[in-house]
Each structure stands twice: as C-alpha cells, then as structure tokens.
C-alpha cells in the first residue's frame, strides 16, 4: 500500500526544470581582424629577420604599429569592445613589439657579442612583457593622458627604426664587424627595454579629439610636418621616435624642478582626468 502511495505521489510531483546551459559568448570579427593583422606583421618581421632581410623586418614591425593603433579605435567606434579583444591585443603586442624586435636586433647585430648580446635582447623582451602586464593591471588607475613608461610600440620603433636607418645608410652586411655600431645597437636595445618599465610619464595623446575645431595654423603645421617626414622617411621617423623616447625623462625632470607630482597613477579612480597626480 505504501509503495503504491509513494508511486502516486511521484507521478503527481512536478518535474524539475532543465538546467540552463551557459550562453556562449561570440567573438567580434572586425577589431580582431586588425589585431590578427598586427600579429601577422610581427610574425612576418621575425621570418624576414631569420632570412637576413632586415629592412623588410623593420617594415613589418611598423605595419604592426599602425594596425595596433587601429584595432582599439575600430572597437570603440563600432561598439565591439570585449574582454577577449583586450587579451588578444596584449598577446599580439607581446609578439610584435616584444619578441619580434628582440629577435630582429639579435640576428642583426647582437649575435656576435655572445652573452652580452643575448642578455640585452632578453632584457628588452622581458621588459616588454612586464610593461604590458603592468599596463593591463593599472589601466583603471593611470591618468589616461600619460603612459607609465615608454609604450612597447614606441620602444619597438626605436630598435627597429635604428636598424632601418642603418640599412638605408648601407650597413646591410658586415654589421657585426663594426664594433661601434654593434655596441651602439646594444645600448639602444637596453635603453628601449628599461625605459618601458620606468615610471617616467610619456604623453599618450588620448585627450586629443579629431572632432574639435582647431586654429588654421594647426593645419599648416601638419602640412609642414608631413613635408619634413618626406625629406628622408627612415631618418625622420627614427628621430621622431628618439624625441618621444626622451620626452618622458624630460617631463619627469621638468615636473620635479617645478615641484609637481610626477606619478601617472591618479589619486582617485572616480576622477581619472584630475589635474593632481600623487607621487
């Protein structure tokens, strides 16, 4: 009797609802296409360096820089930002602006130095990884007007831009037989790497808006700037990144002399554009 009653109760009880399957998150195509193209630029640069075609390797890194500057803007314009895209962008940057420049400069000049050569290349690569990790963890508290340390694309431009200029000057073969050039390359590699992990403030240009009206003289200045670049593209581009690579230290010293805070870590996450920066 009891078994029959229990069976009747079981038959009348409502069945539990089926477990909901977690919704799969899709991947936005357009911004990640730019990121993959930037990653290909870094991979292409490594392959060209392995084949001794260092000018093409430098061009690959510069193309990766342009594409890297576009993927985030495309994501914001099309409202396709995602956590996946942020992680993908960091991994692409590590290849294109961390591993690629280190391998290119090692194959071009540092290989003949033995341990000092590969140590300098490794320091650059490791500093690029540290810089990207710090950027990802501090992104919510850093004043958006400045970068904390030299950005990895600018560091890559310093290293590969120097190779581009030297190749254009005729130092295509026999670089390792020119001691002053080898050691100058060694110094530039270490400078670029270590500057990435400093606290020097480098202007980010993120507060510039193309939608704002500007005086007519600004347009004239842009025209003159383009004309100067075209005088000699490799040298002018390299000088441009040299000036930017020094600007952070100039800003640091200037703010110290004026008695102003030099840290780019904002004192409040509620006001990322605040004027005051703590030390």
Steps between C-alpha positions, in 0.01 A plus 500: 500500500772743600696424183193573290440830682862604456478416130187713463665791675804471271281500192320814609811698601613767249821423317793733575578749221789403274836655588574809294809470285737798524473725199805493281661835442577588142809672366482829314659462159597853393728620785659156536583500129716808558659331802575185299644714221728671753603158631581394145718811464707390799520141376598621152774715655647199682498289182667778301771538766568126492556535126730801537250749353514753780348796316186295432506390864498862616216581261302208643531643852396847383196352323411319823519837681250658261260206523533488880400865522186428298350192666401678821356798314300272271364313802391824666345644184304181428422430870666159478732518801545171682720335761610253234615785277700658783683175573558434132643848456747450787620167361541652155699791649730258679586330172520808277665745742669267747630179344532624140727804564714297742556222246554744212765704681669184626526357149608834355780605734500346848561140405874552472530639854429167666344525846475883510309485171234251594471647850415842351244340268347306789485809723309681227259208453444455874445873556240501221312219680524682835384824344195338340409319823529824700294687242219242520489505880528880541270601217222610738719726715748655257436851376392444140699802381829318564658159463689355795832434330577490129223321304613173344421611139722807547777284649475265202518801268822615668670163450374411154510862383873511573546181296293654220717814496826304506386274219404805298851642568660188350571289812326196356779247533797486733316675785660270757844602371434864598554514878368854556176416320455175690546665839279795403229251408555325833454830686186595307348157567561526875378860509176413322441196719570662836309817412187290456502410870583843643240728657583789267180657357471480122221701338231266362318743263174341618351834597526630144170500314468515123148638539613825659559810292861619484665823382602518134869506599467143630413377150802686362721337765371155401583570136854610593540191720405269211742686273783455753429127529523464123847659491644165611242260639728256694705770674209731575285221643788376714573852628132541581501188718834599658345830608198318637724247675674788680186703569399297806824576681476867401146510640615325817785747562284801413228398745761429768656845454157663517419304815206324336405133545654274236305177546240415237293305754189705566404570862140404430342250261184710502681790333747358247550842339582681822782752488679369810718190486651351812867422535 
